[in-house]
């Protein structure tokens, strides 16, 4: 393994490790916020809801932007 390959591997590994730790932090913070929320306060979701757009909506939007259908 060359130095460049090793460096790329370690960079990717460190990024993945950081993302995992950030996810753990966000889960714990969300749990604490929801545990200490006021009575009748809105529950704070961990993840935002998925976009409800269908494939047809995306195709139509692109057709309007570019003026022709993409195959």
GUGU-301793 format. One line per 3 residues: number of its first residue (from 1); for each residue x, y, z of C-alpha. Coordinates in Angstrom, 1 decimal, decimal comma. Example, Ala and Ser with C-alpha at 12.3 -4.5 7.8 and 13.67 -1.06 7.14 Angstrom:
% residues 2
1) 12,3/-4,5/7,8  13,7/-1,1/7,1
//
This chain:
% residues 71
1) 0,0/0,0/0,0  1,4/3,4/-1,0  1,5/6,4/1,3
4) -1,2/8,1/-0,8  -3,5/5,0/-0,6  -3,0/4,8/3,1
7) -3,6/8,5/3,5  -6,9/8,3/1,6  -7,9/5,2/3,6
10) -7,2/7,0/6,9  -9,0/10,2/5,8  -12,1/8,2/4,9
13) -11,9/6,2/8,2  -11,6/9,4/10,3  -14,5/10,9/8,5
16) -16,6/7,8/9,1  -15,6/7,8/12,8  -16,5/11,4/13,2
19) -19,9/10,9/11,6  -20,6/8,0/13,9  -19,7/10,0/17,0
22) -21,7/13,0/15,8  -24,7/10,7/15,4  -24,3/9,4/18,9
25) -24,0/12,9/20,3  -27,2/14,0/18,4  -29,1/11,0/19,7
28) -28,2/11,7/23,3  -28,8/15,4/23,0  -32,2/14,7/21,5
31) -33,1/12,3/24,3  -32,2/14,9/26,9  -34,1/17,6/25,2
34) -37,2/15,4/24,9  -36,9/14,2/28,5  -36,8/17,7/29,9
37) -39,4/19,3/27,7  -42,2/21,3/29,2  -45,7/19,8/29,7
40) -47,7/19,7/26,4  -44,6/20,8/24,4  -44,0/19,4/20,9
43) -41,9/16,3/20,7  -38,6/17,0/18,9  -37,9/14,3/16,2
46) -34,4/13,1/15,7  -34,6/13,0/11,9  -36,6/15,2/9,6
49) -39,4/13,6/7,6  -38,5/12,3/4,2  -39,4/14,4/1,2
52) -42,8/13,3/-0,3  -41,8/14,0/-3,9  -42,4/11,2/-6,3
55) -40,2/10,3/-9,3  -42,8/11,9/-11,6  -42,6/15,2/-9,7
58) -38,9/15,2/-10,1  -39,1/14,4/-13,8  -41,7/17,1/-14,4
61) -39,5/19,6/-12,4  -36,5/18,8/-14,5  -38,5/19,0/-17,7
64) -39,6/22,5/-16,7  -36,0/23,5/-15,9  -34,3/22,0/-19,0
67) -37,1/22,1/-21,5  -36,8/18,4/-22,6  -37,3/15,0/-21,1
70) -34,3/13,2/-19,7  -34,1/9,6/-20,6
//
